């Protein structure tokens, strides 16, 4: 049914109720006369008007209880006026009240018809039951009370029917609520009316104190109602603010704001309208019946358009629409809009409009913050995507490949990686240009993706090398079978600009079948196998065939390392960590060094994996830890705030005896736990997250600070960082070193600094190689930096001299002392 049809139906109902009233007056009530002359009928007119004007509304969210004194003049009319006089007085008095409340048109017609019917029906029932009995007799009093109940029931049923026509659906719950909430109040006011009738008959002067008492009660009731409304509005504001603050993101905040505003002001519908800088509507967020918001396109000629210009809007006399502007950063960014209001709640008042403005103000601030948060999240996601994907192929890059392999290893210890190289790629680039070379790489990447069926299992590691994570491999033999199936799908002709190229690849395969192999190691093994395949032109090689564990050098180094650790022959060097704002050293990182008597300097990347694989990592960690704490205790006599950082390997982090070992080392030199920073890698933690967390919490109880090293290169960067009990995060040097040349790396660093500070962590940047990078990190608010520009790793004695040469508050962008001469 259309709105016009509904309005016509309601008009017919109003006229019909008036017609029934006339029929009752001309029929059963035609010969009924007034029973007494104590009160002229026109006195009822101001009483009906006052009853219509003095109505106490008690609203609880979208429900309202209205208490009126209309039964008092009704009972007086039944006792002292003829039926037609009662109907006339009811119409005239109610008309005054309705006009004062500015109810015109269809509402006026409907209410006058209803009041006429109520008065005529009440006279009919009363005179039928009373049978001419004295109004103050028991029969007359009972007849009056029954009449009030019957009239109230009929009135509730008619109003329910009108509301059903208005909303298009009859709801029995509406009738039940109307009867239960209004019947008790009607009986109470009818009893007051009987008391007035009794006083008029027996002691008219007794009306004066009754009138005074009723007037005082009415005024007090209105004052209490006004006060309670104010308190209720404050509670609504608090509830609204609490509801929107509990959400994050534009859509959840919008849903909470719309839901609370709709319920607080008793509306049927709620929506948020967004506006552009020119004030034009750009979109709508509409609250659905399920509590979720859906987006809608702008529409022409909306009644709330003035709200987008900064003005409050009330549509259709205040009953059908209410809108308030949303302001942020000095301009109108949209509007909060409510539409439809149940008839029993009446029109929106000035207080309602004030509450609407307050809700709109709260909503605007929270939505603005939600927009900013979404923007930061989108920027972080975009920066992370750039950092993890290759722009040429759209596949994962080396960092993304590491994450994929780590995720696989976290699920099960068995994983296989196939490293693929495009043969003749350099010749294609040189002869046909980089465009053709790029197209060839994209084609090979597509064929690999088709072969494994998942794009997230293929990555481009650099130049013409691609890696494939083989899903479902359960053994070396099974992985070799899968690798051959994949490689069979790659070769074939590649057509480019009237030229056909023969695509050929070679590959190296590495399989992790035991626990303890991490993603970097697996990729390195596959790369080693690929190098062997290219050197020997075998097409495919398995890492097991080129494993260097049994080589003479490796075996010799392993034995020498064991003897050097036992003889305390390894050295510990220290690289300072500096506050970029003041240039003062806040701590140092301990780095182990090994000078072999035969091979000279052995790099840590060579002997530390040996220590981890051979079980020597525990004594090596003990050596570094005790040496670092002993040196730190000596420096802290002059620099009591200096800290020393020691790196923990995956095996050390999973050792349940590590916390006791750290406690003994601290007690031995008399240092508090906060002087020690233990650096862990995301890869090490993810090897066995639950065991690692138990060890980390035990270390934290000692007072030691925990730092996440190489942040951004592991799978836990965003998903697991909040679970780790860490105090500091170190941004990987690969991002920092490329800040000046790569906008994506600069974005990753900026996002990492912001994320760390949001999580309450201190942020350290590694790999600072020049003054420009140092200044950029200071501008980003980085807490500490380290790198060759500030100081290379140096022995304890040189570091002590370096610290002594520091001066306070150096110029930002320059180290506070001349850099230490480079050490080879």
N, C-alpha and C positions, 0 to 999 in steps of 0.2 A: 504494500500500500504506500502511495506517495505521501509526502508531507502535506500537500494540499488536501488530499483525501482524508488524512487523519484529522486535520483541522476542521474540515466540514463535518466529519462524524462527531467530533467533540462539541461543535456548535449545535448540532441536532440533539445531542444528549442534554445540553443545557436548556434548550427550548422545551425539550420533552419533560424535564423535571419541573419547569415552570408550569407547563400545561397540566401535569398531574396535580400540582398544588392548587391551581384554579379549579380543577375538577373536584377536588376534596372540599374546597370552600363552597362550591355550588351544590354539592351533593350531600354527604353525611353531615357537614358542618353548616349547612344552610340555615338551620333553625336554632343553632346554639347561640346563646347570649352570654354576656359576662355575668359571673357569679357574685361580684361585689363591686362597690364603687369607691373603695379605699384609695385607689391609685388610677389616675387617668392614663390612657394608653400611650400618649405621646411622651410620658416620662420614660417609657421603655426605649425610645429612640436613642437618647444619649447613653443609656446603659449598654445597649447593643454596640454602639459605636466604640465606647470605652473598652468593652470586652474584645472587640476586634483589634483595637490598637494596643492594648496592654496584654501582650502574649509573651510568655517566658519560653524561650527556646533553649533547650539543653541538647547540644550537638556532640556526638562522640564519633569522630572520623566521618564516615559517610552516612551515619544514622542521626536522627533528630527526634527529640521528644518535646512537643509543644503543649504547654499548660495554659488554657484560656478560661476566663470566667463567664463564657457565653451561656452556660447553663443557669446562671443566676437570673438574668433577665428573662430567660425562657420559662423558668418555673414561675416567676412573677406574672408573666403574660398568661400562663395557663390558669393561674389563680384569679386574676383580676381583669383580664381583657377578653373581648370576644375573639374568636378565631381569626376573622379578617383583620381585626386590629393588631393581633399578634403578628400575623404575616407582614402587614404593612410596616409595623415598627421594626421588625427584623430586617426587612429590605432596606428601609431608610437608614437605620443605624449601620448596617453592614456596608452600605454604599459609601457612607462617609469614611469608614475605615479603609475600604479597598481603594478609594480615590486617594486617600492620604498616603497609602503605600504604593501608589502609582501602578496599580494593576488595571490595565485597560484592555479593550478589545475582547479577544476570545476568553481570556482569564476572567475578566469582569462578568461577561455573560454567563460563563459556567458557574462561577461562585454565587451570583445572584440567584440563578436557577436552583442551585443546591440549597441555599439558605431559605428560599421560599418553600421548597419541598420539605425541608427539615421542620420548619415552623408549622406548616399545614399538617404534616404527618404526626407531629407531637400533639397538636390539638386534637386530632382524630383519636389517637390512642388514649390520651388522657381522659377525654370526656367519655369514651367508651368504657374505661375501667372505673372512673370515679362515680359515674352515674349520678351526678349532681351532689355528691357528698361534699362536706365542708373541706376546703383545701388543707386546713390544719388538723383534720381528723386523721386517724390511722389509715383509713381507706384512701383518703386524699393524698397522704404522704407516700404510701406505697405506690399509688397510681402514678405519682410524679416521678418516683425513682425508676419504676419500670418503663415509663415513657422515655426517660433520658437514655436508658440502656438500649431500648429498641431503636430509638432515633440514631444513636451513635453507631449501632450495628449497620443500619441501612446506609448511613452516610459513609461508613468505612467501605462497604461493598461498592457503592457508587464511585467513590474515589479510586478504588482498586481497578474498576472497569475503565475509568478515564485514563489512568496510568497505563493500563494494558493497551488501550488504543494508541496512546502516545508513543510507547516504545515498541509496539507491534507484537507484544506477547503478554498473556495473562499469567500472573504469578501469584499463587495462593499464599506464598510466604509474605507478600506485601500486606494482604488482608489480615493475616494472623498478627503481624507486628503492629498494624494500625489498631486492632482491637485490644491487644494486650497492653500496649503502651498508653492508650487513651481512655480506656474504660474506667480505670481506678480514679483518674483525675476528674472524669466527668461525674462520677458518683459523689466525689468530695465536693465539687463546686455545686452540684444539685442540692446537696445537704445544706450548704450555705444559703442557697436560694430558699429552701424550706424554712430556715431560721429567719430569714428576712420576712417571709410571708407571715410567720407567727408573730413577729414584732409589729408588723404593720397592723395586724388584727388586734393585738392585745396591748402593746406598749410602743406606740410609734416613736416616742422620745428615745427608746432604746436603740433606735437605728443610728443615732449620732455616734455613740462610742463604737458601734460595729463598723460604721463607715470609716471612722478614724483608724480603727485597728486594721481594716482591710487595706486602707490607703497606705498605712505604714508598712504592712506586710508586702504590698505590691512594690513600694519603693525599695524596701530592703531586698526583696527578691531580685529586682532589676539590678541593684548595686552588686549583690552577690553574683548574679549571672554575669555582669560586666567584668567583675574581678576574676571569676573563674574562667571566663573567656580569655582574658589576658594571660592568666597562668597556663591555660591550655595551649595558647598560641606559642608561648615560650617553650613549652614542652614539645610542641610540633616542630618548632625551629630546631631544637636540640636533636630530636629524633631524625629530622631531615639531614642535618649536618652529619650526624653519626652514620646514617645509612650511606650517604654519598662518599664519606671519607673511607668507608670500609671497602670500597671498590677501587679498581685501577683499570685504566683503559677507557676510551671514549664510550664504547657501547655499554659496558657494565655501569659506568657512572651515569650515563643518560637514562638507562633503565631504572636505576635506583631513584634518580631525581624525579622522573616522570611518575613513577609509582607512588612515591611519598607525597608529591604535590597533588596528584589526583585524589588520594585518600584524605589528605589533610583538608582540602577544600571541597570535598564531596562532589567531584566531577565524574562524568561518565567516561570521558576520553581525555587523553593528554598527549601532547606532541611537542617536540623541539624543532624550531625552524632556524636554519642557519642562513647567514647573510654574508655577502662579500663586502669588500671595502667600499663599494658604491651604495651599499644599503639594499641591493636587490637580493631577493630570496635565491639561495643556491641549493637547498635541499631540505628534507624533513626526516626526522626520526620519530616514528609513531609507536606508542606503547601498545603491544598486542594483549589479547586476553590471557595469553600464557605467561605474561610478565617479561617477555623479550621484546627488543625493539627491532623494527624493520625500517628500511630506508624507502622513501617515496620521493618522486620527482616533484619539483615546484609546480604549483598551479596558478592560473590567472585569477585576479580579483579577490584575493583572500581578505576576509574581514579584519584579520590581525595585521594587515600591512602597516598601519601607523606605529605598531610596536617596533617595527624594524627601523623606524625613524626616531625612536627613543621615547615614545609616549605609551602610557598605559591605555588599554582598550577594553571596553565593556560592550559586548554585543547584545542587542535585543533587550534593552532595559535591565541588563545585569543578570538575566536568568540563563542564557544560552551560551555565553562565551566570555572568557576572561584571558587577557594576554598581557605580559610584562616583558620589557626588553632585557636582553642579556648583554652586559657590558664587560669588556676586558681590554686592558691597556688603553683606556681612554676612548674607546669607540664601541658602537653597538655591533655585536657579532651574531645576534640572533634574537629569538624570542621564546619564552616559555608560554605555551598555549593550553588552556583547558576549555573543553566544550561539553555542553550538556550538564544538567544538574537535576537530580530528582525533585519532583514537585514539592514533596513534604519538607525539603530543606529550605525552600523559599529562595528569594533573590540574593545574589552576592552583595554584601554590604561594603561600606568603606573600610571596615576592619579587615574584611577578606581581601580587598585590593591591597591594603598595606602588607598583609601576610604574604600575598602573592609577590610583591616587590622584594620582600626579604628572601623568599625562597629563590627567586630568580637571581638575586645577588649571590647567594651561596652557590647556586648551581653554576653560574658563570665562572666564578673563581675555580671551582673544582674541575669543571670541564676544560678550562684553559690549562690547568695543571696536567690534566689527563692528556690533552693534545700534546703538550710538551714532552710528557713521558713517552707517549707513543712515537713521537718524532725521534727521541733519543734511542728508543728501542729499534726503530726502523733503521736509523743511522748505524747502530751497532751491528744489526743483522746484515746490512749492506756491506759494512766494513769487514765483517767476519767472512761474508761470502767472497769478497774480493781477495781476502787473505788466504782462502782455502781453495780457490778455483782458478783454473787456467783460462785467460780471456780468449785464447785462440780457439780451443776446442769446447770450452764450457765444462770440461771435466774437472775433477779434483786435481789440485797440484800436489807437490810433495807433502805439504802440511796436511792437506785433506786425505792423502793416501795413508799417512801415519795414523790419522784418526780412525779411518776405516779398518785398518789392520788391528789397531788397539781394541776397537769395538769387537772385532771377531775374536781376538785373544781373550777378551773379558768373558765372552760367552763360553768358549771352550778352548783348551790349550792347543788344539791342532789347527793350523792355518797354513795356507800355501800362497806364495806370491810368484807370479810370472813376470819377469822384466823383459820387455820387448824393445828391440832396436830396429829402425827402418834402414835397411842396407841401401847404400848409394844416395842417402838423403843430401849429403853435402854436395855431391855432383849435380843433383837436381837443382839445388839452390844456385850453384855457380852457373849452370848452363841455361836454366830456364827462369831464374828469378825467384825471389822469396814468395811471391804470390802463388806460384805453382807449388813451391815447397810447402807452404801453409795448407794449400788445398789437399796435397798428398797426406799431410799429417791428419787433417780432419777426416779424410776417407779411411785411413787406417784405424783411427779412433772409432769411427762408426762401425767398421767391420768387427772390431773387438767387442764393442757394446752388443752388437747383434749376436756374437758368438756366446757371450756369457748371459745375455738377457737382462742385464742391469747396468745402467750408466754409472751408479754409485760404486761399482766394483772395478771401474777402469779409471786411471789417472795418468796425466802427463807430468812426468817428473822434471822435464827440461829438455830443450833442443828436440831430439828425435827419439827420446826414451819414454816409453809408456809402461805402466805397471798394471797388472791384472790380478785382483784377488780372486782366487779360484774357490767358489763356494762348494761346500760339501766334501772337501778333500779329507779323507780319514787316515791316509798313510802316504808315504813317499811314492809307492807304486801307484796308488789311486790318483795322486796329484799329477804324476807324470802322464797318466792316461788322459786326464782332463786337459792338461797343457797341450798335448798333441792334438786333441779335438779342437781346441781353440785356434791353434796355429794353422790348422788345415783350412780354416775359414778366411784367413787373411790374404794369402797370395792370390794374384789374379790381375787382370789388366786394369789400368786406371787411365781413363780418357780425359784429355785436357787440351782444348783448343786444337782440334784436328790432329792430336798426337796421343799415342797410346804408350803408357809406361807399364813396365812389368814390376809389380809390387812384390818385394821379397823382404823377409824379416829374419832375425835370429833372436834367440831368447835364452835367458837364464832362469832356472827354477830353484826356489828355496822353500823348504818345508820345515815348519816347527811342529814337532810331534811330542815334545816334552814341555813341562811347565818351566818358566823362568826365562824363556826367550821373549824379548820385547819387540815392538814394532820396528824401531830403528835398526836393530840387529838383523831382523828378518829381511828388511829392504837392502841392507848392506850385503847380506849373503847373496841375495838375488842379483845384485849389481856385480858382485864378484863372479858369480856364475856366468853372467852375461859377458863379462870381459873375457872369460876363458872361452866361451862359445865363439866370440868374434875373433879371438886370437887363433883358435884352432879350426875355425870355419866348420864347426860341427852342427850348426843350426840350433841345437838345444843342448844345454848342459845343466846338470843338477848340482847344486852346491856341495852335496856330499862328496862329489868327485874332485872338488877343488878346495876342500877344507884345509885351512892352513894350520889347524891345531897341531898336527904332527910334524910340522916343519922344524928343521934344526934350530932356526933362530927362536921360534916360539918356545920350544922346549927349553932352550938355554936360558931365555929371558925368565921363564917361569921359575927355574931353579935359582937363578940369581936374585929374583925378586923376593923369594922366600928368605934367602940368606940376608938380604939387605934390610928387610923389615925386622928380622930377629936381631940384627946388629945395630938397629936404629941409624941406618946410613942414608935414609931418605930425608930430604930437606923440605921444610915448609916455608913457602913465600906468601906474602900478603899484598893484596891489592886494596887500596883505600876506597871507601864509599864516602862521598862528599855531598853536603847540603848545597844544592845549586844556587840557593839564594845568598848564602853567606860565604861559601867556599871552605867551610870548616869540615874536617873529617869527622863523621859520626860513627864510623865503624870500619872494619877491614874484613876481607874475605880470605880465608886460609886456603891455599892451593898447594898440593903436594908436587914435588919435583924430584926427579931421579936422574942422577948423572952416573951412567954406567961406565965402569973403568975401561971397557973395551969398545962399546958402541957409542960412547959419549952420551949426550942428552937424549933420553927416551921420552917421547911425548906421552902425556897422561892418557890420550885416546888409545894408546897401544897397551900400556901396562895395567890400567885400571880394569878394562874388560878381562884381562888375564887374571887379575885378583878376584873379580866377581865369579868367574867360571871355575876357579880352582879352590875357592873357599878361603882365600887370603884377604878378602875384603874386611873381615872383622878385625884382625890385628892391624891392618892398614888404617882403618878408621880410628882405632884406639890410639895409634901413634900420632895421627894428625890431631885428634881431639885433645890429647894431653899436652902436646907441644903448643898448640894454639892457645889453650887456656893458661899455660904457664907464661907465655909471652904476653898475653893480654893482662894478666895480673900485674906484670911489671909496668906496662904502659899506663894502666889505670891509676897508678900512684900520682901521675901528673895529669892524666885525662880520665877522671873518674866516670865519665859518661860513655867512654869508648866501648864498643861491642866487637866481638869476633864471630864470624860466620864460618860454619863447617858444613860441607856437603855430605849428605847421607845417600847411599846407594839404595837400590830396591831391596837387596838382601839385608842390609843393615836395618832398614825401616820395618822389615817383617820379623826382626829378632826381638822376642819378648824380653830379653835380658838387656836391651839397649838402655832403657830408662835408668836401671841400676848402675850401669857402667857410666852414664853421664853424671849421675848424682855423686858417684865416687870421685870422678875427675874434678868436679866443681869443689867438693869438700877438700880435696887434696891441696888446692891452691887458694882456698878461702874466698872464692868468688860467688856472688849471688847468681841465681839462675838467669836473671834478666841480662846478664853480661854475655850470654851465649845465644847466638842465632843459628838454628839448624835449618839448612836449606834442603828442600825436598823437591823432586820433579813430579809433575803430574803423572808421568808414565810409571814412576816408582809406586805412587799411591794406588794407581788403578790396577797394579799387578794383583793385589788382594786387598780390596778396599776395607773390608771389615777388620782384618788383622792390623792393617796400617792405622786405622782410626784408633784402635785400642792403644797402640804404641804412642801415637801423637798425643792423645789425651793424657797419658802418663807423663810424657815430656812436658806438657803444659803445666801439669800440677807441680813440677819442679821449678816453675818460673821461667823456663827457657822460652825464647821467642821462636816462632816457626815461620818460615818463609817459603813461598811457592816459587821455585826457580824456573826459568824458561817459560814464563806464562804466555799462553797463546799457541803453543805447539802441540798440546795434547788434547784429548777428547773431553777432558773435564773442565775446560776453560770457563764455560758458563754454567754447565749443568751441575757440577759437583763442587764448585768453589765454595758455595755457602755452607756445605756440609763439613768442610775441613776447619779445624780449630786453629787457623793461621792468623798471624799478625801482619804479615808483609807479603807482597807479591813483586816479583822481579820480571820486568818485561824483557822478552828474549832479544838478544843483541841483533838478530836478523831483521827485526822490525826497526830497531833504533838506528842501526847503521844506515838504513836505506830511507830514513825520514826525508832527507833533503831531496832525494831523487824520485821518490815514489809517493804519490798522494795517497794511495791505498794503505801503505805502511804507516804514513803519518796519521791517517784516520784511525788505524788500529791502535797506535800509541795513545792518541787523544782519548779514544773510547776506553782503553784499558785504564788510564789514569782516572777518568771519571768513574768507571765501575769500581775501581779499588777504593776510592774515597767514599762512594755511596755505601760500600760494604764495611767502612770503617777501617780499612787497611792502609798501611804505609806502602807507598809505591816507589820502587827502585828501578832505574833504567840502566841496563848494561850496554856496553859497546859504544860509549861516547868517544868519538875519535877527533872531534874538532869543536871549535868555539861556537860555531853556528848551531850545532846540535845541542850543545850545553845550554845556550840561551833559549832555544825553542822549548827544551824540557822545563826550564825554569818558568817560562811563560805558561806552560800547561799545568803548573803546580806540582810537578814531580817532587817527591820528598827527598830523594837521594839519587845520586848517579855514580857510575864507575866506568872507567875505560882508560885507554892509553893516553888520551888527552890530559887526564888528571894524574895518572900515575900507573906505571906498569907493575906487575907483581914483583916484589923485592924481598930480600931476606929481612929478618927481624931487626938486625942492626941498622940497615939502611932505612927501614920504615921509621924507626925511632928518631933518626936524624931528620927524616922528612917531616914528621910530626912536629919536631922542635922548630923547624923553619917556618911553620904556618904563622900567618898574621891574621888578625880578625877582620871580618867584613871586607873581603876583596871585591874588586869590581866584577859585576856579574858577567859571565861569559868568558872569564879568564880564570885559570887555576890560581890558587892562593900562593903557590910557590912555583918556581920553574920546574917543568916536568923532569922527572928522573931520567937520566940517559937511558936509551933503549938497551935492553939486555937481550942477548941472543940465546 
